[in-house]
Amino acid sequence: MTTVPDAEAVRAFGPDLNDRANWAAAHRAGLARAPAAAERLRKVWEPGSGPGGSRV
């Protein structure tokens, strides 16, 4: 499973990813979508699924 920035996060970053003036807005956009992303990941990344059955 791959997690990528959604359209809102891409807009928040703006055209220059090195422009730190946009990082706070991009961070807020990421935090806003974190719960939904965590739920999607939880379905495929369960405890014991790591290398050697480790809890990840």
All heavy atoms as atom14 arrays in JSON, in Angstrom:
{
  "sequence": "MTTVPDAEAVRAFGPDLNDRANWAAAHRAGLARAPAAAERLRKVWEPGSGPGGSRV",
  "atom14_mask": [
    [1, 1, 1, 1, 1, 1, 1, 1, 0, 0, 0, 0, 0, 0],
    [1, 1, 1, 1, 1, 1, 1, 0, 0, 0, 0, 0, 0, 0],
    [1, 1, 1, 1, 1, 1, 1, 0, 0, 0, 0, 0, 0, 0],
    [1, 1, 1, 1, 1, 1, 1, 0, 0, 0, 0, 0, 0, 0],
    [1, 1, 1, 1, 1, 1, 1, 0, 0, 0, 0, 0, 0, 0],
    [1, 1, 1, 1, 1, 1, 1, 1, 0, 0, 0, 0, 0, 0],
    [1, 1, 1, 1, 1, 0, 0, 0, 0, 0, 0, 0, 0, 0],
    [1, 1, 1, 1, 1, 1, 1, 1, 1, 0, 0, 0, 0, 0],
    [1, 1, 1, 1, 1, 0, 0, 0, 0, 0, 0, 0, 0, 0],
    [1, 1, 1, 1, 1, 1, 1, 0, 0, 0, 0, 0, 0, 0],
    [1, 1, 1, 1, 1, 1, 1, 1, 1, 1, 1, 0, 0, 0],
    [1, 1, 1, 1, 1, 0, 0, 0, 0, 0, 0, 0, 0, 0],
    [1, 1, 1, 1, 1, 1, 1, 1, 1, 1, 1, 0, 0, 0],
    [1, 1, 1, 1, 0, 0, 0, 0, 0, 0, 0, 0, 0, 0],
    [1, 1, 1, 1, 1, 1, 1, 0, 0, 0, 0, 0, 0, 0],
    [1, 1, 1, 1, 1, 1, 1, 1, 0, 0, 0, 0, 0, 0],
    [1, 1, 1, 1, 1, 1, 1, 1, 0, 0, 0, 0, 0, 0],
    [1, 1, 1, 1, 1, 1, 1, 1, 0, 0, 0, 0, 0, 0],
    [1, 1, 1, 1, 1, 1, 1, 1, 0, 0, 0, 0, 0, 0],
    [1, 1, 1, 1, 1, 1, 1, 1, 1, 1, 1, 0, 0, 0],
    [1, 1, 1, 1, 1, 0, 0, 0, 0, 0, 0, 0, 0, 0],
    [1, 1, 1, 1, 1, 1, 1, 1, 0, 0, 0, 0, 0, 0],
    [1, 1, 1, 1, 1, 1, 1, 1, 1, 1, 1, 1, 1, 1],
    [1, 1, 1, 1, 1, 0, 0, 0, 0, 0, 0, 0, 0, 0],
    [1, 1, 1, 1, 1, 0, 0, 0, 0, 0, 0, 0, 0, 0],
    [1, 1, 1, 1, 1, 0, 0, 0, 0, 0, 0, 0, 0, 0],
    [1, 1, 1, 1, 1, 1, 1, 1, 1, 1, 0, 0, 0, 0],
    [1, 1, 1, 1, 1, 1, 1, 1, 1, 1, 1, 0, 0, 0],
    [1, 1, 1, 1, 1, 0, 0, 0, 0, 0, 0, 0, 0, 0],
    [1, 1, 1, 1, 0, 0, 0, 0, 0, 0, 0, 0, 0, 0],
    [1, 1, 1, 1, 1, 1, 1, 1, 0, 0, 0, 0, 0, 0],
    [1, 1, 1, 1, 1, 0, 0, 0, 0, 0, 0, 0, 0, 0],
    [1, 1, 1, 1, 1, 1, 1, 1, 1, 1, 1, 0, 0, 0],
    [1, 1, 1, 1, 1, 0, 0, 0, 0, 0, 0, 0, 0, 0],
    [1, 1, 1, 1, 1, 1, 1, 0, 0, 0, 0, 0, 0, 0],
    [1, 1, 1, 1, 1, 0, 0, 0, 0, 0, 0, 0, 0, 0],
    [1, 1, 1, 1, 1, 0, 0, 0, 0, 0, 0, 0, 0, 0],
    [1, 1, 1, 1, 1, 0, 0, 0, 0, 0, 0, 0, 0, 0],
    [1, 1, 1, 1, 1, 1, 1, 1, 1, 0, 0, 0, 0, 0],
    [1, 1, 1, 1, 1, 1, 1, 1, 1, 1, 1, 0, 0, 0],
    [1, 1, 1, 1, 1, 1, 1, 1, 0, 0, 0, 0, 0, 0],
    [1, 1, 1, 1, 1, 1, 1, 1, 1, 1, 1, 0, 0, 0],
    [1, 1, 1, 1, 1, 1, 1, 1, 1, 0, 0, 0, 0, 0],
    [1, 1, 1, 1, 1, 1, 1, 0, 0, 0, 0, 0, 0, 0],
    [1, 1, 1, 1, 1, 1, 1, 1, 1, 1, 1, 1, 1, 1],
    [1, 1, 1, 1, 1, 1, 1, 1, 1, 0, 0, 0, 0, 0],
    [1, 1, 1, 1, 1, 1, 1, 0, 0, 0, 0, 0, 0, 0],
    [1, 1, 1, 1, 0, 0, 0, 0, 0, 0, 0, 0, 0, 0],
    [1, 1, 1, 1, 1, 1, 0, 0, 0, 0, 0, 0, 0, 0],
    [1, 1, 1, 1, 0, 0, 0, 0, 0, 0, 0, 0, 0, 0],
    [1, 1, 1, 1, 1, 1, 1, 0, 0, 0, 0, 0, 0, 0],
    [1, 1, 1, 1, 0, 0, 0, 0, 0, 0, 0, 0, 0, 0],
    [1, 1, 1, 1, 0, 0, 0, 0, 0, 0, 0, 0, 0, 0],
    [1, 1, 1, 1, 1, 1, 0, 0, 0, 0, 0, 0, 0, 0],
    [1, 1, 1, 1, 1, 1, 1, 1, 1, 1, 1, 0, 0, 0],
    [1, 1, 1, 1, 1, 1, 1, 0, 0, 0, 0, 0, 0, 0]
  ],
  "atom14_positions": [
    [[0.85, -1.16, 0.0], [0.0, 0.0, 0.0], [0.9, 1.24, 0.0], [1.89, 1.28, 0.7], [-0.91, 0.0, 1.23], [-1.69, 1.27, 1.37], [-2.89, 1.22, 2.69], [-4.14, 0.23, 1.93], [0.0, 0.0, 0.0], [0.0, 0.0, 0.0], [0.0, 0.0, 0.0], [0.0, 0.0, 0.0], [0.0, 0.0, 0.0], [0.0, 0.0, 0.0]],
    [[0.52, 2.21, -0.76], [1.26, 3.46, -0.85], [0.39, 4.6, -0.38], [-0.79, 4.67, -0.71], [1.69, 3.72, -2.31], [2.48, 2.62, -2.75], [2.5, 4.99, -2.41], [0.0, 0.0, 0.0], [0.0, 0.0, 0.0], [0.0, 0.0, 0.0], [0.0, 0.0, 0.0], [0.0, 0.0, 0.0], [0.0, 0.0, 0.0], [0.0, 0.0, 0.0]],
    [[0.96, 5.47, 0.42], [0.26, 6.67, 0.86], [0.95, 7.86, 0.22], [2.17, 8.0, 0.31], [0.3, 6.79, 2.39], [-0.33, 5.64, 2.94], [-0.41, 8.02, 2.87], [0.0, 0.0, 0.0], [0.0, 0.0, 0.0], [0.0, 0.0, 0.0], [0.0, 0.0, 0.0], [0.0, 0.0, 0.0], [0.0, 0.0, 0.0], [0.0, 0.0, 0.0]],
    [[0.19, 8.68, -0.45], [0.72, 9.85, -1.14], [-0.08, 11.08, -0.72], [-1.2, 10.96, -0.24], [0.67, 9.68, -2.68], [1.54, 8.53, -3.13], [-0.75, 9.47, -3.15], [0.0, 0.0, 0.0], [0.0, 0.0, 0.0], [0.0, 0.0, 0.0], [0.0, 0.0, 0.0], [0.0, 0.0, 0.0], [0.0, 0.0, 0.0], [0.0, 0.0, 0.0]],
    [[0.49, 12.26, -0.9], [-0.25, 13.47, -0.56], [-1.52, 13.58, -1.4], [-1.52, 13.28, -2.59], [0.71, 14.61, -0.91], [2.05, 13.98, -1.03], [1.83, 12.56, -1.41], [0.0, 0.0, 0.0], [0.0, 0.0, 0.0], [0.0, 0.0, 0.0], [0.0, 0.0, 0.0], [0.0, 0.0, 0.0], [0.0, 0.0, 0.0], [0.0, 0.0, 0.0]],
    [[-2.61, 14.01, -0.76], [-3.83, 14.26, -1.51], [-3.76, 15.65, -2.13], [-2.78, 16.38, -1.94], [-5.07, 14.09, -0.63], [-5.13, 15.06, 0.54], [-4.25, 15.96, 0.65], [-6.05, 14.94, 1.35], [0.0, 0.0, 0.0], [0.0, 0.0, 0.0], [0.0, 0.0, 0.0], [0.0, 0.0, 0.0], [0.0, 0.0, 0.0], [0.0, 0.0, 0.0]],
    [[-4.78, 16.02, -2.88], [-4.77, 17.29, -3.6], [-4.61, 18.48, -2.66], [-3.89, 19.44, -2.96], [-6.05, 17.44, -4.42], [0.0, 0.0, 0.0], [0.0, 0.0, 0.0], [0.0, 0.0, 0.0], [0.0, 0.0, 0.0], [0.0, 0.0, 0.0], [0.0, 0.0, 0.0], [0.0, 0.0, 0.0], [0.0, 0.0, 0.0], [0.0, 0.0, 0.0]],
    [[-5.24, 18.42, -1.48], [-5.13, 19.52, -0.52], [-3.69, 19.68, -0.03], [-3.18, 20.8, 0.08], [-6.06, 19.29, 0.65], [-6.04, 20.42, 1.66], [-6.99, 20.2, 2.82], [-7.86, 19.32, 2.74], [-6.84, 20.92, 3.81], [0.0, 0.0, 0.0], [0.0, 0.0, 0.0], [0.0, 0.0, 0.0], [0.0, 0.0, 0.0], [0.0, 0.0, 0.0]],
    [[-3.02, 18.57, 0.25], [-1.63, 18.63, 0.7], [-0.72, 19.16, -0.4], [0.18, 19.96, -0.15], [-1.16, 17.27, 1.17], [0.0, 0.0, 0.0], [0.0, 0.0, 0.0], [0.0, 0.0, 0.0], [0.0, 0.0, 0.0], [0.0, 0.0, 0.0], [0.0, 0.0, 0.0], [0.0, 0.0, 0.0], [0.0, 0.0, 0.0], [0.0, 0.0, 0.0]],
    [[-0.95, 18.72, -1.63], [-0.14, 19.2, -2.76], [-0.31, 20.7, -2.91], [0.67, 21.43, -3.09], [-0.51, 18.46, -4.06], [0.15, 19.09, -5.26], [-0.12, 16.99, -3.96], [0.0, 0.0, 0.0], [0.0, 0.0, 0.0], [0.0, 0.0, 0.0], [0.0, 0.0, 0.0], [0.0, 0.0, 0.0], [0.0, 0.0, 0.0], [0.0, 0.0, 0.0]],
    [[-1.54, 21.19, -2.8], [-1.78, 22.64, -2.87], [-1.08, 23.36, -1.72], [-0.51, 24.43, -1.9], [-3.28, 22.95, -2.84], [-3.96, 22.82, -4.18], [-5.38, 23.41, -4.16], [-6.25, 22.81, -3.14], [-6.9, 21.66, -3.28], [-6.79, 20.98, -4.4], [-7.66, 21.19, -2.32], [0.0, 0.0, 0.0], [0.0, 0.0, 0.0], [0.0, 0.0, 0.0]],
    [[-1.11, 22.76, -0.53], [-0.49, 23.39, 0.63], [1.02, 23.51, 0.44], [1.62, 24.52, 0.81], [-0.8, 22.59, 1.89], [0.0, 0.0, 0.0], [0.0, 0.0, 0.0], [0.0, 0.0, 0.0], [0.0, 0.0, 0.0], [0.0, 0.0, 0.0], [0.0, 0.0, 0.0], [0.0, 0.0, 0.0], [0.0, 0.0, 0.0], [0.0, 0.0, 0.0]],
    [[1.65, 22.5, -0.14], [3.1, 22.56, -0.39], [3.44, 23.61, -1.44], [4.48, 24.24, -1.36], [3.62, 21.2, -0.88], [4.12, 20.32, 0.22], [3.45, 19.16, 0.54], [5.26, 20.64, 0.94], [3.9, 18.32, 1.54], [5.72, 19.82, 1.95], [5.04, 18.66, 2.26], [0.0, 0.0, 0.0], [0.0, 0.0, 0.0], [0.0, 0.0, 0.0]],
    [[2.58, 23.78, -2.41], [2.87, 24.73, -3.47], [3.85, 24.14, -4.47], [4.26, 22.99, -4.37], [0.0, 0.0, 0.0], [0.0, 0.0, 0.0], [0.0, 0.0, 0.0], [0.0, 0.0, 0.0], [0.0, 0.0, 0.0], [0.0, 0.0, 0.0], [0.0, 0.0, 0.0], [0.0, 0.0, 0.0], [0.0, 0.0, 0.0], [0.0, 0.0, 0.0]],
    [[4.26, 24.95, -5.44], [5.11, 24.44, -6.52], [6.57, 24.16, -6.11], [7.26, 23.4, -6.76], [5.06, 25.54, -7.57], [4.75, 26.78, -6.79], [3.88, 26.33, -5.65], [0.0, 0.0, 0.0], [0.0, 0.0, 0.0], [0.0, 0.0, 0.0], [0.0, 0.0, 0.0], [0.0, 0.0, 0.0], [0.0, 0.0, 0.0], [0.0, 0.0, 0.0]],
    [[7.02, 24.77, -5.01], [8.41, 24.61, -4.58], [8.44, 23.88, -3.24], [8.16, 24.47, -2.19], [9.08, 25.98, -4.46], [10.55, 25.9, -4.05], [11.06, 24.77, -3.85], [11.17, 26.97, -3.92], [0.0, 0.0, 0.0], [0.0, 0.0, 0.0], [0.0, 0.0, 0.0], [0.0, 0.0, 0.0], [0.0, 0.0, 0.0], [0.0, 0.0, 0.0]],
    [[8.78, 22.59, -3.26], [8.78, 21.8, -2.03], [9.82, 22.28, -1.03], [9.74, 21.95, 0.15], [9.02, 20.33, -2.35], [7.96, 19.64, -3.2], [8.34, 18.19, -3.47], [6.6, 19.72, -2.53], [0.0, 0.0, 0.0], [0.0, 0.0, 0.0], [0.0, 0.0, 0.0], [0.0, 0.0, 0.0], [0.0, 0.0, 0.0], [0.0, 0.0, 0.0]],
    [[10.78, 23.06, -1.47], [11.81, 23.59, -0.57], [11.43, 24.93, 0.04], [12.19, 25.48, 0.83], [13.15, 23.71, -1.31], [13.7, 22.36, -1.67], [13.72, 21.45, -0.84], [14.14, 22.2, -2.9], [0.0, 0.0, 0.0], [0.0, 0.0, 0.0], [0.0, 0.0, 0.0], [0.0, 0.0, 0.0], [0.0, 0.0, 0.0], [0.0, 0.0, 0.0]],
    [[10.29, 25.47, -0.3], [9.83, 26.74, 0.25], [9.25, 26.48, 1.63], [8.11, 26.06, 1.78], [8.78, 27.38, -0.66], [8.32, 28.74, -0.16], [8.74, 29.15, 0.95], [7.53, 29.38, -0.87], [0.0, 0.0, 0.0], [0.0, 0.0, 0.0], [0.0, 0.0, 0.0], [0.0, 0.0, 0.0], [0.0, 0.0, 0.0], [0.0, 0.0, 0.0]],
    [[10.04, 26.74, 2.64], [9.62, 26.43, 4.02], [8.45, 27.26, 4.5], [7.82, 26.94, 5.49], [10.8, 26.55, 4.96], [11.82, 25.48, 4.68], [12.94, 25.52, 5.67], [13.92, 24.51, 5.31], [14.64, 23.85, 6.18], [14.53, 24.12, 7.45], [15.5, 22.95, 5.77], [0.0, 0.0, 0.0], [0.0, 0.0, 0.0], [0.0, 0.0, 0.0]],
    [[8.12, 28.31, 3.81], [6.98, 29.14, 4.2], [5.68, 28.33, 4.11], [4.71, 28.64, 4.79], [6.89, 30.37, 3.3], [0.0, 0.0, 0.0], [0.0, 0.0, 0.0], [0.0, 0.0, 0.0], [0.0, 0.0, 0.0], [0.0, 0.0, 0.0], [0.0, 0.0, 0.0], [0.0, 0.0, 0.0], [0.0, 0.0, 0.0], [0.0, 0.0, 0.0]],
    [[5.68, 27.29, 3.29], [4.47, 26.47, 3.1], [4.44, 25.22, 3.98], [3.43, 24.52, 4.01], [4.37, 26.04, 1.64], [4.23, 27.22, 0.71], [3.62, 28.22, 1.07], [4.81, 27.13, -0.46], [0.0, 0.0, 0.0], [0.0, 0.0, 0.0], [0.0, 0.0, 0.0], [0.0, 0.0, 0.0], [0.0, 0.0, 0.0], [0.0, 0.0, 0.0]],
    [[5.5, 24.94, 4.69], [5.57, 23.69, 5.43], [4.53, 23.58, 6.54], [4.0, 22.5, 6.79], [6.97, 23.48, 5.99], [7.96, 23.05, 4.94], [7.81, 23.13, 3.58], [9.24, 22.49, 5.16], [8.93, 22.66, 2.95], [9.83, 22.26, 3.9], [9.97, 22.17, 6.29], [11.09, 21.71, 3.74], [11.23, 21.63, 6.13], [11.78, 21.4, 4.88]],
    [[4.21, 24.66, 7.22], [3.22, 24.59, 8.3], [1.85, 24.21, 7.75], [1.15, 23.36, 8.31], [3.15, 25.91, 9.06], [0.0, 0.0, 0.0], [0.0, 0.0, 0.0], [0.0, 0.0, 0.0], [0.0, 0.0, 0.0], [0.0, 0.0, 0.0], [0.0, 0.0, 0.0], [0.0, 0.0, 0.0], [0.0, 0.0, 0.0], [0.0, 0.0, 0.0]],
    [[1.47, 24.81, 6.63], [0.18, 24.48, 6.01], [0.18, 23.04, 5.52], [-0.82, 22.32, 5.66], [-0.12, 25.42, 4.85], [0.0, 0.0, 0.0], [0.0, 0.0, 0.0], [0.0, 0.0, 0.0], [0.0, 0.0, 0.0], [0.0, 0.0, 0.0], [0.0, 0.0, 0.0], [0.0, 0.0, 0.0], [0.0, 0.0, 0.0], [0.0, 0.0, 0.0]],
    [[1.29, 22.58, 4.96], [1.38, 21.2, 4.48], [1.3, 20.23, 5.66], [0.66, 19.18, 5.57], [2.66, 21.0, 3.7], [0.0, 0.0, 0.0], [0.0, 0.0, 0.0], [0.0, 0.0, 0.0], [0.0, 0.0, 0.0], [0.0, 0.0, 0.0], [0.0, 0.0, 0.0], [0.0, 0.0, 0.0], [0.0, 0.0, 0.0], [0.0, 0.0, 0.0]],
    [[1.92, 20.59, 6.76], [1.87, 19.75, 7.96], [0.44, 19.64, 8.47], [-0.04, 18.55, 8.79], [2.78, 20.34, 9.03], [2.82, 19.54, 10.28], [2.21, 19.94, 11.43], [3.38, 18.33, 10.55], [2.38, 19.02, 12.37], [3.09, 18.04, 11.86], [0.0, 0.0, 0.0], [0.0, 0.0, 0.0], [0.0, 0.0, 0.0], [0.0, 0.0, 0.0]],
    [[-0.26, 20.75, 8.52], [-1.67, 20.73, 8.96], [-2.52, 19.87, 8.03], [-3.38, 19.11, 8.48], [-2.23, 22.15, 9.04], [-1.75, 22.93, 10.25], [-2.5, 24.23, 10.43], [-2.36, 25.13, 9.3], [-1.37, 26.0, 9.13], [-0.42, 26.09, 10.04], [-1.33, 26.78, 8.07], [0.0, 0.0, 0.0], [0.0, 0.0, 0.0], [0.0, 0.0, 0.0]],
    [[-2.27, 19.96, 6.73], [-3.02, 19.15, 5.76], [-2.74, 17.67, 5.99], [-3.65, 16.83, 5.93], [-2.67, 19.55, 4.33], [0.0, 0.0, 0.0], [0.0, 0.0, 0.0], [0.0, 0.0, 0.0], [0.0, 0.0, 0.0], [0.0, 0.0, 0.0], [0.0, 0.0, 0.0], [0.0, 0.0, 0.0], [0.0, 0.0, 0.0], [0.0, 0.0, 0.0]],
    [[-1.49, 17.34, 6.28], [-1.14, 15.95, 6.57], [-1.8, 15.44, 7.84], [-2.3, 14.31, 7.89], [0.0, 0.0, 0.0], [0.0, 0.0, 0.0], [0.0, 0.0, 0.0], [0.0, 0.0, 0.0], [0.0, 0.0, 0.0], [0.0, 0.0, 0.0], [0.0, 0.0, 0.0], [0.0, 0.0, 0.0], [0.0, 0.0, 0.0], [0.0, 0.0, 0.0]],
    [[-1.8, 16.27, 8.86], [-2.45, 15.88, 10.12], [-3.95, 15.67, 9.92], [-4.54, 14.76, 10.52], [-2.23, 16.94, 11.19], [-0.81, 17.03, 11.76], [-0.73, 18.18, 12.76], [-0.4, 15.72, 12.42], [0.0, 0.0, 0.0], [0.0, 0.0, 0.0], [0.0, 0.0, 0.0], [0.0, 0.0, 0.0], [0.0, 0.0, 0.0], [0.0, 0.0, 0.0]],
    [[-4.55, 16.47, 9.08], [-6.0, 16.36, 8.84], [-6.35, 15.04, 8.18], [-7.41, 14.47, 8.44], [-6.49, 17.52, 7.99], [0.0, 0.0, 0.0], [0.0, 0.0, 0.0], [0.0, 0.0, 0.0], [0.0, 0.0, 0.0], [0.0, 0.0, 0.0], [0.0, 0.0, 0.0], [0.0, 0.0, 0.0], [0.0, 0.0, 0.0], [0.0, 0.0, 0.0]],
    [[-5.47, 14.54, 7.33], [-5.81, 13.29, 6.65], [-5.21, 12.06, 7.32], [-5.46, 10.93, 6.93], [-5.42, 13.35, 5.17], [-3.96, 13.26, 4.85], [-3.72, 13.38, 3.37], [-4.17, 12.24, 2.61], [-3.38, 11.3, 2.12], [-2.09, 11.37, 2.28], [-3.88, 10.29, 1.45], [0.0, 0.0, 0.0], [0.0, 0.0, 0.0], [0.0, 0.0, 0.0]],
    [[-4.43, 12.26, 8.38], [-3.8, 11.14, 9.07], [-4.77, 10.09, 9.6], [-4.52, 8.9, 9.44], [-2.89, 11.66, 10.19], [0.0, 0.0, 0.0], [0.0, 0.0, 0.0], [0.0, 0.0, 0.0], [0.0, 0.0, 0.0], [0.0, 0.0, 0.0], [0.0, 0.0, 0.0], [0.0, 0.0, 0.0], [0.0, 0.0, 0.0], [0.0, 0.0, 0.0]],
    [[-5.89, 10.47, 10.23], [-6.79, 9.43, 10.74], [-7.31, 8.49, 9.64], [-7.37, 7.28, 9.84], [-7.93, 10.22, 11.39], [-7.31, 11.53, 11.75], [-6.33, 11.81, 10.64], [0.0, 0.0, 0.0], [0.0, 0.0, 0.0], [0.0, 0.0, 0.0], [0.0, 0.0, 0.0], [0.0, 0.0, 0.0], [0.0, 0.0, 0.0], [0.0, 0.0, 0.0]],
    [[-7.68, 9.04, 8.5], [-8.18, 8.2, 7.4], [-7.06, 7.31, 6.86], [-7.28, 6.13, 6.56], [-8.76, 9.07, 6.29], [0.0, 0.0, 0.0], [0.0, 0.0, 0.0], [0.0, 0.0, 0.0], [0.0, 0.0, 0.0], [0.0, 0.0, 0.0], [0.0, 0.0, 0.0], [0.0, 0.0, 0.0], [0.0, 0.0, 0.0], [0.0, 0.0, 0.0]],
    [[-5.86, 7.86, 6.74], [-4.73, 7.07, 6.25], [-4.4, 5.96, 7.24], [-4.13, 4.82, 6.84], [-3.51, 7.96, 6.02], [0.0, 0.0, 0.0], [0.0, 0.0, 0.0], [0.0, 0.0, 0.0], [0.0, 0.0, 0.0], [0.0, 0.0, 0.0], [0.0, 0.0, 0.0], [0.0, 0.0, 0.0], [0.0, 0.0, 0.0], [0.0, 0.0, 0.0]],
    [[-4.44, 6.27, 8.54], [-4.15, 5.26, 9.55], [-5.16, 4.12, 9.49], [-4.79, 2.95, 9.61], [-4.16, 5.89, 10.94], [0.0, 0.0, 0.0], [0.0, 0.0, 0.0], [0.0, 0.0, 0.0], [0.0, 0.0, 0.0], [0.0, 0.0, 0.0], [0.0, 0.0, 0.0], [0.0, 0.0, 0.0], [0.0, 0.0, 0.0], [0.0, 0.0, 0.0]],
    [[-6.4, 4.45, 9.27], [-7.44, 3.41, 9.17], [-7.19, 2.5, 7.96], [-7.33, 1.29, 8.05], [-8.82, 4.05, 9.11], [-9.94, 3.08, 9.35], [-9.82, 2.35, 10.68], [-9.43, 2.96, 11.68], [-10.12, 1.14, 10.71], [0.0, 0.0, 0.0], [0.0, 0.0, 0.0], [0.0, 0.0, 0.0], [0.0, 0.0, 0.0], [0.0, 0.0, 0.0]],
    [[-6.83, 3.1, 6.83], [-6.52, 2.3, 5.64], [-5.33, 1.4, 5.89], [-5.34, 0.22, 5.52], [-6.21, 3.2, 4.44], [-7.42, 3.83, 3.81], [-7.09, 4.72, 2.61], [-6.13, 4.11, 1.71], [-5.01, 4.71, 1.29], [-4.69, 5.91, 1.68], [-4.2, 4.09, 0.46], [0.0, 0.0, 0.0], [0.0, 0.0, 0.0], [0.0, 0.0, 0.0]],
    [[-4.28, 1.92, 6.53], [-3.08, 1.14, 6.79], [-3.32, 0.05, 7.82], [-2.78, -1.05, 7.72], [-1.94, 2.05, 7.25], [-1.4, 2.99, 6.19], [-0.47, 4.02, 6.81], [-0.68, 2.21, 5.1], [0.0, 0.0, 0.0], [0.0, 0.0, 0.0], [0.0, 0.0, 0.0], [0.0, 0.0, 0.0], [0.0, 0.0, 0.0], [0.0, 0.0, 0.0]],
    [[-4.15, 0.36, 8.81], [-4.43, -0.61, 9.87], [-5.01, -1.92, 9.29], [-4.75, -3.0, 9.8], [-5.4, 0.0, 10.87], [-5.58, -0.79, 12.13], [-6.5, -0.14, 13.16], [-6.77, 1.27, 13.02], [-6.04, 2.27, 13.57], [-4.98, 1.98, 14.27], [-6.39, 3.51, 13.4], [0.0, 0.0, 0.0], [0.0, 0.0, 0.0], [0.0, 0.0, 0.0]],
    [[-5.76, -1.8, 8.22], [-6.39, -2.97, 7.62], [-5.38, -3.94, 7.0], [-5.66, -5.12, 6.88], [-7.4, -2.53, 6.56], [-8.58, -1.81, 7.14], [-9.5, -1.3, 6.07], [-10.64, -0.51, 6.68], [-11.5, 0.09, 5.68], [0.0, 0.0, 0.0], [0.0, 0.0, 0.0], [0.0, 0.0, 0.0], [0.0, 0.0, 0.0], [0.0, 0.0, 0.0]],
    [[-4.22, -3.44, 6.6], [-3.22, -4.31, 5.96], [-1.96, -4.49, 6.79], [-1.16, -5.37, 6.52], [-2.83, -3.78, 4.56], [-4.02, -3.79, 3.62], [-2.22, -2.4, 4.64], [0.0, 0.0, 0.0], [0.0, 0.0, 0.0], [0.0, 0.0, 0.0], [0.0, 0.0, 0.0], [0.0, 0.0, 0.0], [0.0, 0.0, 0.0], [0.0, 0.0, 0.0]],
    [[-1.78, -3.66, 7.81], [-0.57, -3.71, 8.61], [-0.94, -4.04, 10.03], [-1.11, -3.17, 10.87], [0.15, -2.38, 8.53], [1.55, -2.38, 9.07], [2.29, -3.45, 9.46], [2.37, -1.24, 9.28], [3.52, -3.04, 9.89], [3.59, -1.7, 9.79], [2.19, 0.12, 9.08], [4.64, -0.85, 10.1], [3.23, 0.97, 9.39], [4.45, 0.49, 9.89]],
    [[-1.09, -5.31, 10.3], [-1.52, -5.76, 11.61], [-0.33, -6.19, 12.45], [0.7, -6.55, 11.91], [-2.5, -6.92, 11.44], [-3.75, -6.49, 10.71], [-4.78, -7.6, 10.62], [-4.65, -8.6, 11.35], [-5.7, -7.46, 9.82], [0.0, 0.0, 0.0], [0.0, 0.0, 0.0], [0.0, 0.0, 0.0], [0.0, 0.0, 0.0], [0.0, 0.0, 0.0]],
    [[-0.45, -6.17, 13.78], [0.64, -6.63, 14.65], [1.1, -8.01, 14.24], [0.29, -8.88, 13.9], [0.0, -6.65, 16.03], [-1.08, -5.63, 15.96], [-1.62, -5.73, 14.53], [0.0, 0.0, 0.0], [0.0, 0.0, 0.0], [0.0, 0.0, 0.0], [0.0, 0.0, 0.0], [0.0, 0.0, 0.0], [0.0, 0.0, 0.0], [0.0, 0.0, 0.0]],
    [[2.4, -8.19, 14.23], [2.97, -9.46, 13.84], [3.23, -9.59, 12.35], [3.7, -10.61, 11.89], [0.0, 0.0, 0.0], [0.0, 0.0, 0.0], [0.0, 0.0, 0.0], [0.0, 0.0, 0.0], [0.0, 0.0, 0.0], [0.0, 0.0, 0.0], [0.0, 0.0, 0.0], [0.0, 0.0, 0.0], [0.0, 0.0, 0.0], [0.0, 0.0, 0.0]],
    [[2.94, -8.55, 11.6], [3.13, -8.63, 10.15], [4.51, -8.17, 9.71], [4.85, -8.22, 8.55], [2.07, -7.79, 9.42], [2.24, -6.41, 9.71], [0.0, 0.0, 0.0], [0.0, 0.0, 0.0], [0.0, 0.0, 0.0], [0.0, 0.0, 0.0], [0.0, 0.0, 0.0], [0.0, 0.0, 0.0], [0.0, 0.0, 0.0], [0.0, 0.0, 0.0]],
    [[5.34, -7.72, 10.67], [6.68, -7.24, 10.34], [7.64, -8.39, 10.12], [7.29, -9.57, 10.25], [0.0, 0.0, 0.0], [0.0, 0.0, 0.0], [0.0, 0.0, 0.0], [0.0, 0.0, 0.0], [0.0, 0.0, 0.0], [0.0, 0.0, 0.0], [0.0, 0.0, 0.0], [0.0, 0.0, 0.0], [0.0, 0.0, 0.0], [0.0, 0.0, 0.0]],
    [[8.88, -8.08, 9.78], [9.91, -9.11, 9.55], [10.03, -10.04, 10.77], [10.1, -9.57, 11.91], [11.19, -8.32, 9.33], [10.73, -6.97, 8.89], [9.42, -6.73, 9.6], [0.0, 0.0, 0.0], [0.0, 0.0, 0.0], [0.0, 0.0, 0.0], [0.0, 0.0, 0.0], [0.0, 0.0, 0.0], [0.0, 0.0, 0.0], [0.0, 0.0, 0.0]],
    [[10.01, -11.31, 10.54], [10.14, -12.28, 11.62], [8.96, -12.29, 12.57], [9.05, -12.77, 13.69], [0.0, 0.0, 0.0], [0.0, 0.0, 0.0], [0.0, 0.0, 0.0], [0.0, 0.0, 0.0], [0.0, 0.0, 0.0], [0.0, 0.0, 0.0], [0.0, 0.0, 0.0], [0.0, 0.0, 0.0], [0.0, 0.0, 0.0], [0.0, 0.0, 0.0]],
    [[7.83, -11.73, 12.15], [6.65, -11.69, 12.99], [6.69, -10.63, 14.06], [5.93, -10.65, 15.01], [0.0, 0.0, 0.0], [0.0, 0.0, 0.0], [0.0, 0.0, 0.0], [0.0, 0.0, 0.0], [0.0, 0.0, 0.0], [0.0, 0.0, 0.0], [0.0, 0.0, 0.0], [0.0, 0.0, 0.0], [0.0, 0.0, 0.0], [0.0, 0.0, 0.0]],
    [[7.63, -9.67, 13.92], [7.75, -8.61, 14.92], [6.52, -7.74, 14.95], [5.8, -7.61, 13.97], [8.99, -7.75, 14.63], [8.82, -7.07, 13.41], [0.0, 0.0, 0.0], [0.0, 0.0, 0.0], [0.0, 0.0, 0.0], [0.0, 0.0, 0.0], [0.0, 0.0, 0.0], [0.0, 0.0, 0.0], [0.0, 0.0, 0.0], [0.0, 0.0, 0.0]],
    [[6.29, -7.15, 16.07], [5.18, -6.21, 16.2], [5.65, -4.87, 15.66], [6.62, -4.32, 16.13], [4.73, -6.09, 17.65], [4.17, -7.4, 18.17], [3.67, -7.27, 19.58], [2.51, -6.4, 19.69], [1.26, -6.75, 19.43], [1.01, -7.97, 19.02], [0.27, -5.9, 19.6], [0.0, 0.0, 0.0], [0.0, 0.0, 0.0], [0.0, 0.0, 0.0]],
    [[4.98, -4.38, 14.62], [5.39, -3.13, 13.97], [4.49, -2.0, 14.38], [3.42, -2.19, 14.85], [5.41, -3.26, 12.44], [6.54, -4.16, 12.03], [4.1, -3.77, 11.91], [0.0, 0.0, 0.0], [0.0, 0.0, 0.0], [0.0, 0.0, 0.0], [0.0, 0.0, 0.0], [0.0, 0.0, 0.0], [0.0, 0.0, 0.0], [0.0, 0.0, 0.0]]
  ]
}
